[in-house]
Amino acid sequence: MKRLPFLAVSLALALLAPIPGTAADPGKITVFAAASLREAFDAAAPDFSKQTGIAVTFSYGGSDTLAVQISQGAPADVFASANEKQMKKLADAGLLAGEASTFAHNRLVVIVSKTNPGNVKAVADLGRPGVKVVLAAASVPVGSYARAAFAKASGQNGFPVDFGAAVEKNVISNELDVKAVATKIALGEGDAGVVYVTDVTPTVATDVNVIAFPPGVAPDATYPIAVLKAAPNATGAQAFVAFILHAGQPYLKARGFLEP
């Protein structure tokens, strides 16, 4: 009976202790990032973790899909988008902890299968009847950028006036992110596609040829990053954003991204 007070105190302390999994781990963060950032962010993560002791889990996808997931309450600390539109949606909804910062830019290119069954030799060929074009969906940043480029080219420098509409008629697939476009063309499941230059990785490059857009036609992609208001680990999130804006820049440049 003399042990009862001790047991009671022990039980009370146990009940007051945090239950595992109910609180954010201060040594971890989750980053929602555009699919085109996979190689650069995966390369940068070990250096960040070594410097800060914070482990990073990435969720890659189309920026539009990620923004919807965040708005629906998906637990994330940081959002890195491939365009300003998706970031603005979260800002307007009051889901950012502060202002977003631009950390990189990217360029569009056309890729064609090495076998080139569609005989695509120039951007203008994407509007030729019968060419099978693979794009990201219009809601995905790279899909939106591509369509903006086609519209700007229409009626300019030898492009037909209806070039944008002609390309749209040739689209056989609208993908969820840029990696899916690159994969389909590399596998020969389309004649041509539009991706970022950074998505022509060494693996993809063995199966595709690259065609540049004429100067001034394709817009540069702008990449903003921000800490989310509901971040489970706000301190860790701020550290990651600071890293990407400064010490992490070489990892982006090494994979073809342009300076912010």
Backbone torsions as a table, in degrees:
resi	resn	phi	psi	omega
1	MET	NA	-28.1	-178.4
2	LYS	-65.4	-20.4	-177.7
3	ARG	-83.7	-10.2	-175.8
4	LEU	-60.3	-46.8	178.9
5	PRO	-57.5	-40.7	179.8
6	PHE	-64.1	-42.3	179.8
7	LEU	-65.3	-37.9	-179.4
8	ALA	-65.2	-42.2	179.1
9	VAL	-65.1	-42.5	179.7
10	SER	-61.7	-41.3	179.9
11	LEU	-65.5	-40.4	180.0
12	ALA	-64.0	-41.9	179.2
13	LEU	-65.2	-37.6	179.1
14	ALA	-64.3	-38.8	-179.6
15	LEU	-69.3	-30.2	-179.9
16	LEU	-81.1	-19.3	-178.4
17	ALA	-68.0	147.6	178.9
18	PRO	-61.6	140.0	177.2
19	ILE	-82.9	128.1	-179.1
20	PRO	-53.7	134.4	176.4
21	GLY	91.1	-8.3	-177.7
22	THR	-90.1	-14.1	-179.7
23	ALA	-123.1	155.7	179.8
24	ALA	-67.4	141.5	175.5
25	ASP	-79.5	116.9	-177.9
26	PRO	-63.9	-11.4	-179.8
27	GLY	-100.2	13.6	-178.7
28	LYS	-138.9	148.9	170.8
29	ILE	-138.7	157.6	175.5
30	THR	-118.1	127.6	-178.1
31	VAL	-115.6	122.5	172.6
32	PHE	-91.4	119.8	-173.2
33	ALA	-137.1	146.9	177.0
34	ALA	-55.4	143.8	-175.8
35	ALA	-57.0	-33.2	-178.0
36	SER	-67.0	-12.1	-179.4
37	LEU	-90.9	-2.6	-172.1
38	ARG	-51.1	-55.3	-174.7
39	GLU	-64.2	-42.8	-178.4
40	ALA	-67.6	-46.0	-178.2
41	PHE	-70.0	-38.5	178.0
42	ASP	-63.2	-35.2	178.7
43	ALA	-72.6	-34.5	-176.8
44	ALA	-79.1	-28.1	-172.7
45	ALA	-55.8	-46.1	-179.8
46	PRO	-59.5	-37.6	178.7
47	ASP	-66.2	-44.2	177.8
48	PHE	-59.3	-46.9	-178.5
49	SER	-64.2	-36.9	178.9
50	LYS	-65.2	-39.1	-178.0
51	GLN	-75.1	-33.6	-171.7
52	THR	-112.5	-18.9	-175.0
53	GLY	78.1	10.4	-177.7
54	ILE	-104.0	124.7	177.0
55	ALA	-81.5	145.8	-178.3
56	VAL	-120.1	131.8	170.8
57	THR	-111.4	129.3	-178.9
58	PHE	-105.3	144.0	170.0
59	SER	-123.1	108.3	-176.6
60	TYR	-99.9	148.4	177.6
61	GLY	175.3	-174.4	174.1
62	GLY	-64.5	137.9	-176.8
63	SER	-59.0	-34.2	178.9
64	ASP	-65.8	-41.4	178.6
65	THR	-65.1	-43.3	-179.9
66	LEU	-64.1	-40.3	179.4
67	ALA	-62.5	-40.0	177.8
68	VAL	-64.2	-43.8	-179.8
69	GLN	-61.2	-42.1	178.3
70	ILE	-64.2	-43.6	-179.5
71	SER	-64.7	-23.6	179.1
72	GLN	-91.8	5.3	173.5
73	GLY	100.9	10.2	178.2
74	ALA	-59.8	132.6	-178.5
75	PRO	-71.2	117.3	179.2
76	ALA	-151.7	153.7	-179.8
77	ASP	-102.4	-35.6	-174.6
78	VAL	-135.8	145.1	173.5
79	PHE	-123.2	126.2	175.6
80	ALA	-120.3	112.4	-173.3
81	SER	-105.1	156.3	176.7
82	ALA	-91.7	3.5	171.2
83	ASN	-154.9	166.6	-177.8
84	GLU	-80.5	-22.8	-177.1
85	LYS	-59.9	-48.1	-177.9
86	GLN	-68.8	-35.4	177.5
87	MET	-66.2	-39.5	-179.8
88	LYS	-63.1	-36.1	178.4
89	LYS	-59.6	-42.2	179.2
90	LEU	-71.5	-36.6	177.8
91	ALA	-63.8	-44.6	-179.5
92	ASP	-64.6	-27.3	179.6
93	ALA	-86.8	0.8	178.5
94	GLY	74.1	28.7	-174.8
95	LEU	-101.9	2.4	177.1
96	LEU	-102.1	147.5	179.5
97	ALA	-79.3	-18.0	-179.5
98	GLY	-170.2	-167.8	-179.5
99	GLU	-72.8	145.7	176.5
100	ALA	-77.8	153.2	178.5
101	SER	-122.7	136.9	176.3
102	THR	-75.8	129.1	-177.8
103	PHE	-119.3	-8.1	-179.7
104	ALA	-169.1	164.2	170.3
105	HIS	-129.8	164.0	-177.8
106	ASN	-144.2	163.4	-179.9
107	ARG	-121.4	149.1	176.9
108	LEU	-88.3	146.4	171.3
109	VAL	-141.5	158.6	171.9
110	VAL	-96.5	135.8	174.9
111	ILE	-118.5	143.5	177.1
112	VAL	-129.8	152.2	178.0
113	SER	-60.9	146.3	178.4
114	LYS	-56.9	-35.0	179.4
115	THR	-74.4	-23.0	174.5
116	ASN	46.2	57.7	-179.7
117	PRO	-63.8	-23.9	179.4
118	GLY	-86.4	-0.7	-179.2
119	ASN	53.0	45.1	179.4
120	VAL	-85.9	116.4	-177.7
121	LYS	-119.1	-13.6	-179.4
122	ALA	-148.6	162.2	179.7
123	VAL	-57.3	-37.3	-178.5
124	ALA	-59.6	-24.9	-178.7
125	ASP	-68.1	-17.9	-179.6
126	LEU	-64.8	-20.2	178.9
127	GLY	-93.6	-0.7	-179.4
128	ARG	-74.0	133.5	-179.0
129	PRO	-52.9	134.6	176.8
130	GLY	95.3	-14.1	178.4
131	VAL	-75.0	130.2	-178.1
132	LYS	-91.5	109.8	-175.8
133	VAL	-104.7	135.0	175.2
134	VAL	-113.8	123.5	177.4
135	LEU	-126.3	163.4	166.2
136	ALA	-76.5	154.7	178.6
137	ALA	-56.2	154.0	-176.7
138	ALA	-61.3	-24.8	179.7
139	SER	-78.7	-17.9	178.3
140	VAL	-82.5	137.2	-176.4
141	PRO	-48.4	-49.2	-177.3
142	VAL	-65.8	-30.4	176.1
143	GLY	-70.1	-37.5	177.7
144	SER	-69.6	-43.8	178.3
145	TYR	-60.8	-42.6	-178.4
146	ALA	-61.8	-45.3	-179.1
147	ARG	-66.7	-33.9	176.0
148	ALA	-65.1	-38.1	178.7
149	ALA	-66.2	-42.8	179.9
150	PHE	-63.9	-40.1	179.6
151	ALA	-65.7	-39.7	-179.3
152	LYS	-69.0	-34.6	-179.1
153	ALA	-72.5	-26.6	-175.7
154	SER	-54.5	122.4	177.8
155	GLY	78.8	5.7	-177.9
156	GLN	-117.2	142.4	171.6
157	ASN	48.4	44.6	175.8
158	GLY	90.3	-6.0	176.8
159	PHE	-79.7	139.8	178.1
160	PRO	-64.5	155.5	-178.2
161	VAL	-60.4	-33.5	-177.4
162	ASP	-98.2	25.5	-174.7
163	PHE	-56.8	-47.2	-179.3
164	GLY	-58.0	-44.2	179.9
165	ALA	-68.0	-36.7	-179.8
166	ALA	-64.9	-40.8	177.7
167	VAL	-64.6	-43.8	-178.3
168	GLU	-59.3	-35.7	178.2
169	LYS	-66.1	-25.2	-178.2
170	ASN	-89.4	-5.0	-177.7
171	VAL	-70.9	120.1	-179.8
172	ILE	-100.6	-11.3	-178.5
173	SER	-158.1	135.4	174.3
174	ASN	-112.3	109.5	-172.7
175	GLU	-89.6	162.5	-176.5
176	LEU	-79.5	-21.4	176.9
177	ASP	-158.4	171.1	-173.4
178	VAL	-67.0	-31.6	179.8
179	LYS	-63.8	-35.9	179.4
180	ALA	-65.9	-36.7	176.9
181	VAL	-63.4	-49.2	-179.1
182	ALA	-59.6	-41.7	-179.2
183	THR	-64.4	-43.9	-178.6
184	LYS	-62.7	-43.4	180.0
185	ILE	-68.8	-39.9	178.4
186	ALA	-61.7	-31.8	179.8
187	LEU	-86.8	-1.8	179.8
188	GLY	77.8	22.6	-179.1
189	GLU	-91.6	18.8	177.3
190	GLY	-175.6	160.3	-178.9
191	ASP	-81.9	-37.5	-176.2
192	ALA	-153.6	153.0	177.6
193	GLY	-148.6	165.3	177.9
194	VAL	-114.9	124.8	179.4
195	VAL	-135.5	178.6	171.0
196	TYR	-83.4	152.1	178.7
197	VAL	-58.7	-29.8	-180.0
198	THR	-70.5	-15.2	179.7
199	ASP	-87.2	-5.0	174.0
200	VAL	-86.4	72.2	-179.4
201	THR	-72.4	166.6	178.2
202	PRO	-53.0	-37.5	179.4
203	THR	-66.7	-45.7	180.0
204	VAL	-67.7	-38.2	-175.1
205	ALA	-61.1	-24.4	179.2
206	THR	-69.9	-17.9	-174.9
207	ASP	-116.7	-2.0	-177.4
208	VAL	-134.6	159.3	168.3
209	ASN	-110.8	152.0	-175.3
210	VAL	-110.9	135.5	176.4
211	ILE	-121.8	125.4	-179.1
212	ALA	-82.3	149.3	172.8
213	PHE	-74.2	150.5	174.5
214	PRO	-59.4	148.2	-180.0
215	PRO	-53.7	136.2	176.0
216	GLY	80.4	1.2	-178.4
217	VAL	-90.6	-52.6	-176.2
218	ALA	-89.6	131.6	178.1
219	PRO	-73.0	148.2	171.6
220	ASP	-72.9	139.2	176.8
221	ALA	-80.5	136.1	179.9
222	THR	-107.0	130.4	-176.6
223	TYR	-112.2	108.2	175.0
224	PRO	-99.4	155.0	178.9
225	ILE	-135.4	147.0	-179.0
226	ALA	-156.1	153.8	171.6
227	VAL	-81.3	137.1	-179.8
228	LEU	-85.8	145.1	-176.6
229	LYS	-61.0	-35.7	-178.1
230	ALA	-94.1	20.6	-177.5
231	ALA	-56.1	124.3	176.1
232	PRO	-62.8	-28.6	179.3
233	ASN	-130.1	79.6	-175.8
234	ALA	-62.6	-38.3	-179.6
235	THR	-65.3	-44.9	177.8
236	GLY	-64.2	-37.7	179.1
237	ALA	-63.5	-43.6	179.2
238	GLN	-63.7	-36.9	178.8
239	ALA	-65.5	-38.8	-179.5
240	PHE	-67.9	-44.5	179.1
241	VAL	-60.1	-45.0	178.8
242	ALA	-60.9	-39.1	179.2
243	PHE	-63.8	-47.7	-178.9
244	ILE	-63.8	-35.5	-179.3
245	LEU	-73.3	-19.9	-174.8
246	HIS	-129.1	-84.9	-174.3
247	ALA	-63.6	-24.9	-178.0
248	GLY	-84.8	-6.0	-177.2
249	GLN	-58.1	-39.4	179.2
250	PRO	-58.6	-31.3	179.9
251	TYR	-69.5	-33.8	177.1
252	LEU	-72.5	-45.5	-178.9
253	LYS	-63.6	-37.0	-178.5
254	ALA	-63.7	-22.6	-178.8
255	ARG	-106.5	16.0	170.6
256	GLY	97.1	0.6	177.4
257	PHE	-73.2	150.7	178.8
258	LEU	-93.8	157.9	-179.5
259	GLU	-63.0	149.9	179.3
260	PRO	-66.7	NA	NA
